[in-house]
Amino acid sequence: MLFAYVKMLAEKQAEGSVRDCVITIPSWFTYDQRLMIKDSAELANLKVLQLVHENTAAATMFAIDQKIEPEQPMNVLFYNMGGMDTEVSIVRFSMFNVTEKKSSPYVEILSEAYDKELGGKDLDIVITNILADKFNAMKEREGKPDVRENVRAIKRLLKDSQKIKEILSANKAASVKVPELQDYVTLQFNLPREDFEAAGASFFERVTKPIDEALEKAGLTLDDIDQVELLGGGIRVPKVAEILEEALKKDLSVHLNGDEAMCFGSAFMASNSSSLFKVKQVFLTQHPAYDVHMKISPINAEDGLTEEEQTAEGIEEADIIKYTQDLKLFNQTDYIGKSKGLSINYDKDMKLELFKADQEGELELLDTFLLDNLKDQLAAEIDSLKREQEREKKKAAKDKADKEKAEKEKKEKKEKADGDSEESEEDTKEEPPKVAEPEEETADEPIARPKIKISVEFSRSGYMQISKAAVGSHTLNVEHVRKDCQLDTDQLRAARSKLKWYENRDQTKIKTDVARNDYESGIYRVREWLREDENFPYVKEEIREAQIERLTEQEDWLYEDGADANHTTYNALAKNLSEEFRTYVSRKEEHELRETVVATAEKGLEAYEGKVEELKTAKPWVTEEERQDVTDKIAEIKAWLQEQIEAQSKLELSEDPVFKSEEAVKKLK
């Protein structure tokens, strides 16, 4: 639902469809969490171009405007304390020579460390506990249960704690007042910043630990760090900044907007992925946080014979297949986004299992892929090779026959050119005919078993992908085995159906809200118009009062019985109201226009009469009959206009007009 809502907002802002996205995630997200984020986005019809760590996105944004000396790489420590966690990244910025004359910023993530439970919300809880303890210690609360047991009261304290934290970030003390927190007892006291910092001592002790971990992973010391950049709202707490400054012994910089840098950085990455945007080129390298191992085995365990069993069956050593293989695929020195290719002998449907290796060497299953049509495609490829071999054989035979034929024709031409040589009869001997010796048929060379080509990618989003799997020209079917953390096929179908239902419901609600607001605005507009003194002459008093009463009833209906009506009902009511209102307004408009239009019409008719008289001398070819016809039409219009004016004068302004101004204008045309 969240991604669907974000997609709707993006499309509304962009005034177009949105199909691709780059999503920022914490660096501590597990492999399973990344898969779940990807699936959630796809349910909202969004293709995930990349899952990028928050600090990585901020570092990319930092590189865009940062001036980097070509020969002086710069190590920057990004300290990001948000509401829920703290992340630290050490990033090296340098210049990469794209061509001899052009260079672009190069960003390399050297290390990342984090504390998943060190954030601004923890400080809110510290203040909440201070407030709760103060409240429990009040004389009025003696013998009564802990205020923490009251859900409503503790929610109020949590909400007030956020405001108090902001006050203490800018002041040395905060005046606390929570009216009638519980049992009509008001909590009121003065909270010094020192008391807050003392209560949060266990929190502040952990502030620098992610820094130490990041430095150790990168193999650097504090002396190797050239700059420190602070991100996130947590760094606004003075004690946090004080601890960091004391520990790092460097100036703390805030060149980036901590609330927007991640968003802008991910937007820059997204635009870099599209050919529609021309943006500054920035190169990024990020290394895996762990080694990746791969285990290859048959899908059906009974299919795979051991090497000893194959030898016992008489299979030659060169043809023996190692059905179960374990290999190290990616090292921590590789980079995310890299692909590695495998070329192996195999003739069974294959299972590929990818494992994460921790520092102790323990393996944790990451993902599983099945190549379940390998046997069929391998057989098809061998058939293709056999057909190709047969074509080559036929081609070779044809080439040989053509060559022999050409040599024979050449020999015959030579003999004919030399002429017949005279031979004596005694020397002439008939040579016995040569008997053609049968050609030895050469046996076809055996078809070598084609190798299976597999390409595994450690995607930039942090999960594994089989980007290619083929045997020769035949593509293999790759099935991703969904994990327990992921929805299965039926669940995905049900989720999509439910999301569609929610989407339709939301669209209906939006239409209903718009229609309801339009109708309500129409009620206010018409009622105010009817109440204005200048409009009284155009609506009879009894009708006006009845209309105002009816509109008030309709307004009450909107908040009572009509509160659950649908947009079709609201639109129909609004249409009827608009038509009625238009009747009253048109009376006023016609009255205000009528005098001007009538005067203009009369003046125009007089002008036409003068032109008819001018025709006698200016255009003598116009006949008397034609001039009389024009004169009759002018007289007819004059009579109609006079008749309408007399009829209109007998009506009140609150009655519909006999004629409209546009009719008079149309007559003149």
C-alpha positions in Angstrom: 0.0 0.0 0.0 2.8 2.4 0.8 4.5 1.9 -2.6 1.2 2.2 -4.4 0.5 5.5 -2.5 4.0 6.9 -3.3 3.5 5.9 -6.9 0.2 7.7 -7.1 1.8 10.9 -5.6 4.8 10.7 -8.0 2.5 10.3 -11.0 0.4 13.2 -9.9 3.5 15.4 -9.6 5.1 14.2 -12.8 1.8 14.3 -14.7 2.6 11.0 -16.3 3.1 7.3 -15.5 5.9 6.1 -13.2 7.2 2.5 -13.7 10.8 2.5 -12.3 12.2 3.4 -9.0 15.3 3.6 -6.8 14.7 2.9 -3.1 16.9 3.8 -0.2 17.2 1.3 2.6 19.3 1.0 5.7 22.7 -0.7 5.3 21.8 -3.3 7.9 18.8 -4.7 5.8 19.2 -8.5 5.5 19.0 -10.4 2.2 15.4 -11.5 3.0 14.4 -7.9 3.7 15.7 -6.8 0.4 13.7 -9.4 -1.4 10.6 -8.4 0.5 11.1 -4.7 -0.5 11.6 -5.8 -4.1 8.4 -7.9 -4.1 6.4 -5.1 -2.4 7.5 -2.6 -5.1 6.6 -5.0 -7.8 3.1 -5.5 -6.3 2.7 -1.8 -6.9 3.8 -2.2 -10.5 7.2 -0.6 -9.8 10.4 -2.0 -11.3 13.2 -1.7 -8.8 16.3 -0.4 -10.6 18.3 -0.4 -7.4 18.1 -0.7 -3.7 20.7 1.8 -2.4 22.0 2.3 1.2 21.0 5.7 2.7 24.6 6.8 3.3 25.6 5.7 -0.2 22.9 7.9 -1.7 24.0 10.8 0.4 27.7 10.2 -0.6 26.7 10.3 -4.3 24.9 13.6 -3.8 28.0 14.9 -2.0 30.2 13.9 -5.0 28.1 16.0 -7.4 29.1 19.4 -6.1 32.3 18.5 -4.3 35.6 19.7 -5.7 38.0 16.8 -5.7 41.7 17.2 -6.5 42.8 14.6 -9.1 46.0 13.6 -7.2 44.5 13.8 -3.7 41.8 11.2 -2.9 39.7 12.3 0.1 38.3 9.9 2.8 35.1 11.1 4.3 33.3 9.6 7.3 29.5 9.9 7.0 27.7 9.7 10.4 24.0 9.4 10.1 21.8 9.2 13.2 18.2 9.0 12.3 15.1 8.4 14.3 15.5 4.6 14.5 19.1 3.8 13.9 22.6 5.0 13.4 24.8 4.3 10.3 28.4 5.1 9.6 30.1 4.9 6.2 33.7 5.6 5.2 33.8 6.8 1.6 36.8 7.6 -0.6 36.3 10.3 -3.2 38.7 10.6 -6.2 38.7 11.4 -9.9 38.5 8.8 -12.6 39.9 9.6 -16.0 37.2 8.8 -18.5 39.3 10.1 -21.4 42.5 12.0 -21.7 40.7 15.3 -21.3 37.7 14.3 -19.2 37.5 13.0 -15.7 34.5 12.3 -13.4 34.1 11.8 -9.6 34.7 8.3 -8.4 33.0 7.2 -5.2 34.2 4.0 -3.4 32.4 2.8 -0.2 35.3 1.5 1.9 33.2 0.3 4.9 29.8 0.4 6.6 28.8 -0.1 10.2 25.6 0.5 12.1 23.7 0.3 15.4 20.1 -0.7 14.6 18.8 0.5 18.0 20.5 3.8 18.4 18.3 6.7 17.2 16.4 9.7 18.1 13.4 7.7 19.2 15.5 6.1 22.0 16.0 9.6 23.4 12.3 10.2 23.3 11.9 7.1 25.5 14.6 8.4 27.9 12.6 11.7 28.3 9.3 9.7 28.6 10.7 7.7 31.4 11.9 10.9 33.2 8.4 12.3 32.9 6.8 9.1 34.1 9.1 8.8 37.1 8.4 12.5 38.0 4.6 11.9 37.7 4.8 8.7 39.8 6.7 10.5 42.5 4.1 13.2 42.9 2.3 13.3 46.3 -1.1 13.0 44.5 0.1 9.7 43.0 1.0 7.8 46.2 -0.3 4.3 46.3 -1.5 4.5 42.7 -0.3 2.3 39.8 2.6 3.3 37.5 1.5 5.8 34.8 3.2 3.6 32.2 0.3 1.1 32.6 -2.1 3.7 31.2 -1.8 3.5 27.4 -3.5 6.8 26.7 -1.3 8.6 29.3 2.0 7.1 28.0 1.1 8.1 24.4 0.7 11.7 25.6 4.0 11.6 27.3 5.7 10.2 24.2 4.3 12.9 22.1 5.3 15.6 24.5 8.8 14.1 24.8 9.6 14.9 21.2 8.8 18.6 21.8 10.9 18.6 25.0 13.8 17.0 23.2 13.7 19.8 20.5 13.6 22.4 23.3 16.5 20.9 25.1 18.5 20.8 21.9 18.3 24.6 21.8 18.1 25.5 25.5 19.7 24.4 28.7 16.4 23.6 30.3 12.8 22.9 29.3 9.6 23.8 31.2 7.4 20.8 31.3 3.6 21.0 31.7 1.3 18.1 30.9 -2.3 19.2 31.9 -4.4 16.5 33.6 -2.2 13.6 32.6 -4.2 11.1 34.7 -6.9 11.4 37.3 -7.0 15.1 36.7 -3.4 15.5 38.0 -1.1 17.9 36.0 2.6 17.2 35.6 4.6 20.4 35.8 8.4 20.8 36.5 11.6 22.2 35.1 13.9 19.7 33.3 17.6 20.7 33.0 19.6 19.4 30.0 22.1 17.9 32.5 19.4 15.6 34.0 18.4 14.5 30.5 22.0 13.7 29.5 22.6 11.8 32.7 19.4 9.7 32.2 20.6 8.9 28.7 24.1 8.0 29.6 23.8 4.4 28.3 22.6 5.8 25.0 25.5 8.3 24.6 28.1 5.6 25.5 27.2 3.9 22.2 27.5 6.9 19.9 31.0 6.2 18.8 31.0 2.4 18.6 29.8 2.3 14.9 32.7 4.6 14.0 35.3 2.2 15.6 33.7 -0.7 13.6 33.8 1.2 10.3 37.4 2.2 10.8 38.4 -1.4 11.6 36.6 -2.7 8.5 38.2 -0.1 6.2 41.7 -0.7 7.7 42.0 3.0 8.5 42.6 5.2 11.5 41.2 8.6 12.5 44.3 10.2 11.0 43.3 8.8 7.6 39.9 10.6 7.7 39.9 14.0 5.9 36.4 15.1 6.6 33.4 14.2 8.7 29.8 14.8 7.4 26.8 14.6 9.7 23.4 13.5 8.6 20.0 12.8 10.2 18.0 14.5 12.9 19.8 12.8 15.8 22.9 14.9 15.4 20.9 18.0 16.5 21.2 16.8 20.1 24.1 18.8 21.5 25.5 15.9 23.5 25.8 13.8 20.4 27.7 16.5 18.5 29.9 17.0 21.6 30.8 13.3 21.9 31.6 13.1 18.1 33.8 16.2 18.2 35.7 14.9 21.2 36.1 11.4 19.8 37.0 12.4 16.2 39.0 15.5 17.0 37.9 17.1 13.7 35.5 19.7 12.6 32.0 18.3 12.1 30.6 19.4 8.7 27.0 19.6 7.6 27.2 20.3 3.9 24.2 18.2 3.1 20.6 18.5 4.1 20.2 15.5 6.3 16.5 15.1 5.5 16.8 15.4 1.7 20.3 14.2 0.7 19.3 10.5 0.5 16.3 11.4 -1.6 18.3 13.6 -4.0 21.1 11.0 -4.2 18.7 8.2 -5.2 17.0 10.5 -7.7 20.4 11.2 -9.3 21.0 7.4 -9.5 17.6 6.9 -11.1 18.3 9.6 -13.7 21.7 8.0 -14.4 19.8 4.8 -15.3 17.8 6.6 -18.0 18.8 7.9 -21.4 16.2 10.6 -21.1 18.2 12.6 -18.6 21.6 14.1 -19.1 23.3 14.4 -15.7 26.8 14.6 -14.4 28.7 11.3 -14.6 29.6 9.8 -11.2 31.2 6.4 -10.8 30.3 4.3 -7.7 31.9 1.2 -6.3 30.6 -0.7 -3.4 32.0 -4.0 -2.1 30.0 -7.0 -0.8 29.7 -7.3 3.0 30.3 -11.0 2.9 31.7 -13.8 0.7 29.2 -15.8 -1.5 29.5 -19.5 -2.1 27.6 -21.6 -4.6 26.6 -25.2 -4.3 25.7 -27.1 -7.6 23.7 -30.3 -7.3 21.0 -32.2 -9.2 17.4 -31.3 -8.5 16.7 -34.9 -8.0 19.5 -36.2 -5.6 19.2 -39.7 -7.0 20.2 -38.5 -10.5 23.8 -37.7 -9.5 26.3 -40.5 -9.5 29.6 -40.1 -7.6 32.9 -40.1 -9.5 33.6 -43.6 -8.2 30.2 -44.9 -9.4 30.8 -43.4 -12.8 34.2 -45.0 -13.0 32.8 -48.3 -12.0 30.3 -48.0 -14.9 33.1 -47.7 -17.3 32.8 -44.0 -18.0 36.1 -42.5 -19.2 37.8 -40.1 -16.9 37.4 -37.2 -19.4 33.6 -37.8 -19.4 33.1 -38.0 -15.7 30.8 -35.3 -14.4 31.1 -33.9 -10.9 27.4 -33.6 -10.0 27.9 -31.9 -6.6 30.3 -28.9 -6.6 31.1 -26.3 -4.1 32.8 -23.1 -5.1 33.5 -19.6 -3.9 31.7 -17.2 -6.2 32.2 -13.7 -4.8 34.8 -12.2 -2.4 34.5 -9.1 -0.3 37.1 -7.6 -2.6 34.7 -7.8 -5.6 32.2 -5.1 -6.3 28.4 -5.1 -6.1 26.9 -5.2 -9.6 29.6 -7.6 -10.8 28.7 -10.8 -12.8 30.7 -14.0 -12.9 30.4 -16.7 -15.5 30.6 -20.4 -15.1 31.2 -23.1 -17.8 30.5 -26.6 -16.5 29.8 -30.1 -17.8 26.4 -31.3 -16.6 23.6 -33.4 -18.0 21.0 -33.4 -15.2 18.4 -30.7 -14.2 20.4 -28.5 -11.9 19.9 -26.8 -8.5 22.0 -23.7 -7.7 22.2 -22.7 -4.0 23.9 -19.5 -3.0 25.3 -19.1 0.5 26.5 -16.2 2.7 29.8 -16.9 4.5 30.2 -15.2 7.8 33.6 -14.4 9.4 33.6 -17.8 11.2 33.0 -19.6 7.9 29.5 -20.6 8.7 27.2 -20.7 5.7 23.7 -19.2 5.5 21.4 -20.0 2.6 20.6 -16.8 0.6 18.8 -18.0 -2.5 18.1 -21.0 -4.6 17.6 -21.3 -8.4 16.5 -24.3 -10.5 17.5 -25.1 -14.1 14.6 -27.5 -14.6 14.8 -28.0 -18.4 18.5 -28.7 -18.7 18.1 -32.3 -19.9 15.7 -31.4 -22.7 17.7 -28.4 -23.8 21.0 -30.3 -23.7 19.4 -33.0 -25.9 18.2 -30.3 -28.3 21.6 -28.8 -28.4 23.3 -32.1 -29.2 20.7 -32.7 -32.0 21.6 -29.3 -33.3 25.3 -30.2 -33.3 24.6 -33.5 -35.0 22.6 -31.7 -37.7 25.4 -29.2 -38.1 28.0 -32.0 -38.3 25.9 -33.7 -41.0 25.6 -30.5 -42.9 29.4 -30.0 -42.7 29.9 -33.6 -43.9 27.7 -33.1 -46.9 29.3 -29.9 -47.7 32.8 -31.5 -47.5 31.7 -34.3 -49.8 30.2 -31.8 -52.3 33.4 -29.7 -52.2 35.5 -32.8 -52.9 33.3 -33.9 -55.8 33.3 -30.4 -57.3 37.1 -30.4 -57.0 37.5 -33.7 -58.7 35.1 -32.7 -61.5 37.1 -29.5 -62.0 40.4 -31.3 -62.2 39.0 -33.8 -64.7 37.6 -31.1 -67.0 41.0 -29.3 -66.8 42.8 -32.5 -67.9 40.5 -33.1 -70.8 40.9 -29.6 -72.1 44.7 -30.0 -71.9 44.7 -33.3 -73.9 42.4 -31.8 -76.5 44.8 -28.8 -76.9 47.8 -31.0 -77.4 46.2 -33.0 -80.2 46.2 -36.6 -80.9 49.8 -38.1 -81.0 50.7 -40.6 -83.8 51.4 -44.0 -82.5 52.6 -47.0 -84.3 50.3 -49.9 -84.4 52.8 -52.2 -82.8 53.4 -49.8 -80.0 49.8 -49.3 -79.4 48.4 -51.3 -76.6 45.0 -51.2 -75.1 45.2 -50.6 -71.4 42.8 -52.6 -69.3 40.0 -50.5 -67.7 40.7 -49.3 -64.2 38.5 -50.7 -61.6 37.4 -48.0 -59.1 38.4 -48.9 -55.6 35.7 -48.3 -53.0 36.4 -45.3 -50.8 36.8 -46.0 -47.1 34.0 -44.4 -45.1 35.3 -42.4 -42.2 33.4 -42.7 -39.0 31.8 -39.5 -37.7 33.7 -37.9 -34.9 31.7 -38.2 -31.6 29.8 -35.1 -30.5 31.5 -33.5 -27.5 29.0 -32.8 -24.7 28.2 -29.0 -24.7 29.0 -27.0 -21.6 26.5 -25.2 -19.6 27.1 -21.4 -19.5 25.8 -19.7 -16.4 26.2 -16.0 -15.4 25.5 -15.0 -11.8 25.2 -11.3 -10.9 25.6 -9.8 -7.4 23.1 -7.1 -8.2 23.5 -3.5 -7.0 20.4 -4.0 -4.9 22.3 -6.7 -2.8 20.5 -9.8 -4.0 21.6 -12.5 -6.4 20.4 -12.9 -10.0 21.0 -15.5 -12.8 21.4 -13.1 -15.7 22.2 -15.8 -18.2 21.8 -19.6 -18.4 22.2 -21.4 -21.7 23.6 -24.5 -23.4 24.9 -23.5 -26.8 22.1 -21.5 -28.5 19.4 -22.9 -26.2 18.3 -20.8 -23.3 17.7 -22.6 -20.0 14.6 -22.0 -17.9 15.7 -20.4 -14.6 13.2 -20.7 -11.7 13.8 -18.7 -8.6 12.7 -20.7 -5.5 10.8 -18.2 -3.4 11.8 -18.1 0.2 9.6 -18.4 3.3 9.8 -14.6 3.7 8.3 -14.1 0.3 4.7 -14.6 -0.9 4.1 -17.7 -3.1 2.3 -17.5 -6.4 -1.2 -17.8 -5.0 -0.4 -15.3 -2.3 1.0 -12.9 -4.8 -2.2 -13.2 -6.9 -4.4 -12.6 -3.9 -2.2 -9.6 -2.9 -2.5 -8.1 -6.3 -6.3 -8.6 -6.3 -6.6 -7.0 -2.8 -4.4 -4.1 -3.8 -6.5 -3.6 -6.9 -9.6 -3.5 -4.7 -8.0 -1.0 -2.4 -7.0 1.1 -5.4 -10.5 1.1 -6.8 -11.9 1.9 -3.3 -9.4 4.9 -3.0 -10.3 6.2 -6.4 -14.0 5.9 -5.6 -13.4 7.8 -2.3 -11.5 10.5 -4.1 -14.3 10.9 -6.6 -16.8 11.0 -3.8 -14.9 13.5 -1.8 -14.5 15.8 -4.8 -18.2 15.5 -5.8 -19.3 16.1 -2.2 -17.1 19.2 -1.8 -18.4 20.5 -5.1 -22.0 20.0 -4.1 -21.4 21.6 -0.7 -19.6 24.6 -2.3 -22.5 24.9 -4.7 -25.0 25.1 -1.7 -23.0 27.8 0.0 -22.6 29.8 -3.3 -26.3 29.7 -4.2 -27.5 30.5 -0.7 -25.2 33.5 -0.4 -26.4 34.7 -3.8 -30.0 34.5 -2.8 -29.3 36.4 0.5 -27.6 39.4 -1.3 -29.9 42.4 -1.4 -29.0 43.3 -5.0 -30.4 39.9 -6.1 -33.8 40.2 -4.4 -35.6 41.5 -7.5 -34.8 38.5 -9.5 -36.3 35.8 -7.3 -39.8 36.0 -5.7 -39.6 36.3 -1.9 -41.6 33.1 -1.2 -39.4 31.2 -3.7 -36.2 32.7 -2.3 -37.2 31.7 1.3 -38.2 28.2 0.2 -34.9 27.8 -1.7 -32.8 28.9 1.3 -34.7 26.5 3.6 -34.2 23.7 1.1 -30.5 24.4 0.7 -30.1 24.4 4.5 -31.9 21.0 4.6 -29.5 19.7 1.9 -26.5 20.9 3.9 -27.8 19.1 7.0 -28.4 16.0 4.8 -24.8 16.0 3.8 -23.7 15.5 7.4 -26.4 13.1 8.3 -28.2 10.7 5.9 -26.2 11.9 2.9 -22.8 11.4 4.5 -22.5 7.9 2.9 -23.8 8.8 -0.5 -21.7 8.0 -3.6 -20.2 10.4 -6.1 -23.0 9.7 -8.6 -25.6 11.0 -6.2 -23.6 14.1 -5.3 -22.9 14.9 -9.0 -26.6 14.6 -9.9 -27.6 16.9 -7.1 -24.9 19.4 -8.0 -26.1 19.4 -11.6 -29.7 20.1 -10.6 -28.6 22.9 -8.3 -26.4 24.4 -11.0 -29.3 24.4 -13.5 -31.7 26.1 -11.0 -29.0 28.6 -10.0 -28.3 29.4 -13.6 -32.0 30.3 -14.1 -31.8 33.0 -11.4 -28.4 34.3 -12.5 -29.5 34.6 -16.2 -32.4 36.8 -15.2 -30.0 39.3 -13.6 -27.5 39.0 -16.5 -30.3 39.6 -19.1 -31.6 42.5 -17.2 -28.2 44.2 -17.1 -27.5 43.5 -20.7 -30.9 44.1 -22.2 -30.9 47.9 -22.3 -27.4 48.0 -23.9 -28.3 45.3 -26.5 -31.6 46.9 -27.4 -30.0 50.3 -27.9 -27.2 48.7 -30.0 -29.8 46.8 -32.1 -31.9 49.9 -32.8 -28.8 51.9 -33.7 -27.7 49.1 -36.0 -31.1 48.9 -37.7 -31.0 52.7 -38.4 -27.6 52.3 -39.9 -28.9 49.6 -42.2 -31.8 51.8 -43.3 -29.3 54.6 -44.2 -27.2 52.1 -46.2 -30.2 51.0 -48.2 -30.8 54.6 -49.2 -27.1 54.9 -50.2 -27.5 52.0 -52.5 -29.5 54.0 -55.0 -26.5 56.2 -55.8 -23.5 54.2 -54.7 -24.6 50.9 -56.3 -27.1 51.5 -59.0 -27.0 48.0 -60.2 -28.9 46.9 -57.1 -32.5 46.7 -58.2 -35.4 48.3 -56.5 -36.8 44.9 -55.7 -33.7 43.9 -53.9 -33.6 47.1 -51.9 -37.2 46.7 -50.9 -36.5 43.2 -49.7 -33.8 44.5 -47.4 -36.1 47.3 -46.2 -38.9 44.8 -45.4 -36.5 42.6 -43.4 -35.4 45.7 -41.3 -39.0 46.5 -40.7 -39.7 43.0 -39.7 -36.9 43.0 -37.1 -37.9 46.4 -35.8 -41.5 45.1 -35.3 -40.2 41.9 -33.6 -37.9 43.9 -31.3 -40.7 46.4 -30.4 -43.1 43.5 -29.7 -40.5 41.8 -27.4 -39.7 45.1 -25.5 -43.5 45.7 -24.9 -44.0 42.1 -23.7 -40.9 42.3 -21.4 -42.1 45.6 -19.8 -45.2 43.8 -18.6 -43.1 41.2 -16.7 -41.4 41.5 -13.3 -37.7 40.9 -12.9 -38.4 37.7 -11.0 -39.9 36.2 -14.1 -38.0 34.6 -16.9 -37.4 37.1 -19.8 -39.4 37.1 -23.0 -36.3 37.1 -25.1 -32.6 36.9 -24.5 -29.9 39.3 -25.6 -28.3 36.7 -27.8 -31.6 36.4 -29.8 -31.5 40.1 -30.7 -27.8 39.9 -31.7 -28.6 36.8 -33.8 -31.5 38.7 -35.6 -29.1 41.5 -36.6 -26.7 39.0 -38.2 
